[in-house]
Amino acid sequence: PNLGGLSSKGTMTTSPTKAVTCQSSIWELDGSQLESWVRNTQTLLPKATEYDQVQRMSIGEKLLQNLSASVKSLIPPKKEAEEPQTKRAKKESENHNDDTPPEIDDPFGAWVGQTDDPPPVEGAILVQLTTAGIINALANIPGGLVTAKLLPISQKTKMNSIIPSAHNISYQLLRHFSLALQRVIQTRLEADFLATTPVRIQDMLCPDLAAHEFKAVRKRVYETVIEGRGRHVGEADLEEEVPVASRIAEHDIERDKKCNVCGNQNQAEFTLDRKNGDIICTQCGTVAMESLMHEGSQFRKFEGEVDRNHHGDAPNKLFSNAHNMATTLSGAQATSYAGGPGFGSQKKGIETVLRNAHAYTELNISQFGKGERKTRIGYKDRQKKDAFVQMIHVGDALHLHEAVVQRAKEIFAGFRDDRELVQSFKAVVCACLILSFEELSEAGLQLMKQRQQQDAEALLSNRANRRNELHNASMAGRGGLLIDMTKVKAEKEKKVELSAIEKKPASLWDLDDCRSWLLEASRAIAQQQSKPSLQSSICPAGTRAELEGKLVEHTMTLCNALETELKAKNDTSSKSRRVITPRVKSMDHLSIKWQHSHERGSGGKGGVGNSGRLNQTMNQKKIQSNGQSNKRTAGQVLLLKTAKKLTSMLNDKFAGEMF
C-alpha cells in the first residue's frame, strides 16, 4: 500500500521560496474523496495468489461500500433553522432536567469504544475509528461483529467463519484488512500533521501577514543562515570575540543517542527524567544515559525573594560572550512597605540606582569607546531572549520536538547576529521555526513508509515479536511459548550476496581491487547525484553520463597516484630494517647480549646463543605465516586519504568529498 496521494519524495523540502500550503488533510475529506483515497491505498484487496483479478476487485469494492455506508450512518443530522429564543430556552431546560445522555445513532457498531459525538465529516470519523470499529464498519452487520476489546459478539464467530455481508470472506481476512487499513490511516494522519504544522505555526505567530510578505521574510532568513550569504560574511574589520570554552561544549542531552539493548536511534523516542537526570529509551525502557548534570541555576528564584544562587546559568553558545560572562547584582529587592519607598514612589534606594546603572552598562558595553553607529550586542541578546521564549511557547502548544525548537534558536541567533535591524520580528521567528521543522522532518515520510510496510499481524503480537527479536529462539520462558521464526528466517534469506571485493577487507586490497571499487563508486555517486533530493550543493552541472565520465577519469588519476606512492613506500633498499619487538612466547629464546665484540658465541657480533638471529627468525616466521611481507597495500594507502588530500590530488573538491 502507498500513502494515497502523497509524493514518494516527501511533502516537505527546505526551499527558500516555498509557500506554506498543504493539500486537504484526511480529517477534511468528504465521502467521495475518502472513497477515492481508500481505493488508491489498495489495502482492501486480497493477495493475487489467493484470488483472481475479478474476485479481488469485487471484494475490494464491496468492502469499500460497507465502509462508506457505515461511516455515513454516523454523520449527525443537520440542525434545523434557528428557533426563537424562548422556545430554545424551554427545550434546553427540558433537556437539562433529563439526565439520560442522548444515544448516538450507530447501527453497525462502528463507533464502538468512543464516548464523544461523531464529527460531521467522513474523514474525521474514519480517523477516530478503533480497530474494532473498522472491523464492524467493513462487516456492515447490524449491531456490529466484535466488541471494543476485539471479542466476537456471537460465540459462533471463529477465525475461519464466513462473513456473508463482506462478500463471503473469512473473519480472519477481514481482521487483516482492518489492521492494514488502520495502519495506513495512522500513517496518513501523521503525514498530514507534518504537512500542516508550518501552516499552524504561521497561524499562531503571524496570522495577518500576507503570503508574499512572509515568502520574502522566509527567503531572507534562508539565504542569510542556511546558505551563509549574510551581509557580514567575510568582513575583515569584525572583531573576534574572546573565546569561551563552554560556548562550544555540547551537553549530553543534545548528542545523538542510541540504545545498546534494542538499537533504537530515533531521537524522538528518548525521554528525559529530569528528577533523576536519566535519559530513557521508550521502546524497551533501558536507561541510555544516567546522572546527567543540570546546567541551570542551583536554586529557584521567585519575585520578592533573595537570590540564593552564587552563579548564573551555564554559558549559552547562541548568546554573545558579553552576555555569558555578565555579572548580576544580588541583594535587597525592591519591596513596598509602610513608610518605605514602594514601586510607584519617586524615592529610589541605592540598590535600585546601582541595579539600573549596572543594567545600562551591560546593555551598552559593546559600544563604549566606539564612534560607529551599530546595533548594541546587548540589544541583540535581549531580542534573542524574547524570540526563544516565543519559540518555546509555540513548541509546547504544537507539541514540537525539542530538537526543532533548538535548531530554530540557532537559525534565529545566526540571523540576528548578521542583521543590524530585524523587521517583522514575529515573521522572522515563524520563518526560523518552519525552516527548522522542515529541515529535521525530511526523513519523516520515509520512516512512516517503513512502518506502513510492516506485517499487519505484528500489531496484535507485539510482545511475542519483541521477545523473538531479543532472544532469537523458538522457545522462550518456562511455559514453552512457541514463537514464530518464519519472519527471522525470511530476513536471513533476503541478505544480498556480496561481491568478491566486498568480502575482502579493504586493508588487503591490491591496486586492481581499488580500481574496481572506485569504478563502482563512480557509478553509484553519479546515480545518487542524479536525484534532486540527494544532490550535493557543489555538484557540477551536467547529465548523469557526463558526471560518471568525469569520475572515471578521476579514478584513473587516483589509481596512477596510488601506484606511484606504493612504489615509493615499499622501496626498502635505502631504508633501515624494521625492528621487531620480541613477544612473550619468544622470551625463552633470549639470552644475555654482551657489550664486548670479542665474546664467544654463535649469535653474531657481541652475542651468545641465539640472540643475534632472534629478530631475523621471528620476522621470517611472521612472513611465512602471513604469506606476505610488511609492505603497505593499495587499500591501506587509500584508506588513509582524507577528503582534503583527495581534493588536492584530483583538483576537484566534489570528487574528493564524494570518494
Sequence and secondary structure as in RCSB ss.txt:
>XXXX:A:sequence
PNLGGLSSKGTMTTSPTKAVTCQSSIWELDGSQLESWVRNTQTLLPKATEYDQVQRMSIGEKLLQNLSASVKSLI
PPKKEAEEPQTKRAKKESENHNDDTPPEIDDPFGAWVGQTDDPPPVEGAILVQLTTAGIINALANIPGGLVTAKL
LPISQKTKMNSIIPSAHNISYQLLRHFSLALQRVIQTRLEADFLATTPVRIQDMLCPDLAAHEFKAVRKRVYETV
IEGRGRHVGEADLEEEVPVASRIAEHDIERDKKCNVCGNQNQAEFTLDRKNGDIICTQCGTVAMESLMHEGSQFR
KFEGEVDRNHHGDAPNKLFSNAHNMATTLSGAQATSYAGGPGFGSQKKGIETVLRNAHAYTELNISQFGKGERKT
RIGYKDRQKKDAFVQMIHVGDALHLHEAVVQRAKEIFAGFRDDRELVQSFKAVVCACLILSFEELSEAGLQLMKQ
RQQQDAEALLSNRANRRNELHNASMAGRGGLLIDMTKVKAEKEKKVELSAIEKKPASLWDLDDCRSWLLEASRAI
AQQQSKPSLQSSICPAGTRAELEGKLVEHTMTLCNALETELKAKNDTSSKSRRVITPRVKSMDHLSIKWQHSHER
GSGGKGGVGNSGRLNQTMNQKKIQSNGQSNKRTAGQVLLLKTAKKLTSMLNDKFAGEMF
>XXXX:A:secstr
   SS  TT S    TT        GGG  HHHHHHHHHHHTTT   TTTS HHHHHHHHHHHHHHHHHHHHHTS
     S   HHHHHHHHHHHHH  S      TTSTTTT  S   SSHHHHHHH  HHHHHHHHHT TT SB TTS
 BSSTT  TT EEGGGTTEEHHHHHHHHHHHHHHHHHHHHHHHHHHHHHHHHHHH TTS HHHHHHHHHHHIIII
IS   TTTT SSS      GGGS   GGGS    TTT    GGGEEEETTTTEEEETTT  EEE S    S SS 
  TTS    SS     TTS HHHHT     S      TTS  TT S   HHHHHHHHHHHHHHHGGGTT  S   
 HHHHHHHHHHHHHHHHHHHHHHT  HHHHHHHHHHHHHHHHH S  SSHHHHHHHHHHHHHHHHSTTHHHHHHH
HHTS GGGGT HHHHHHHHHH  SEETTTTEE   HHHHHHHHT     HHHHS GGG  HHHHHHHHHHHHHHH
HHHHTSGGG  TT  SS HHHHHHHHHHHHHHHHHHHHHHHHHHH  SSS        GGGGGG   B S TTS 
 SSSTTB TTGGGHHHHHHHHHHHHHTS S   HHHHHHT  HHHHHHHHT HHHHHH 
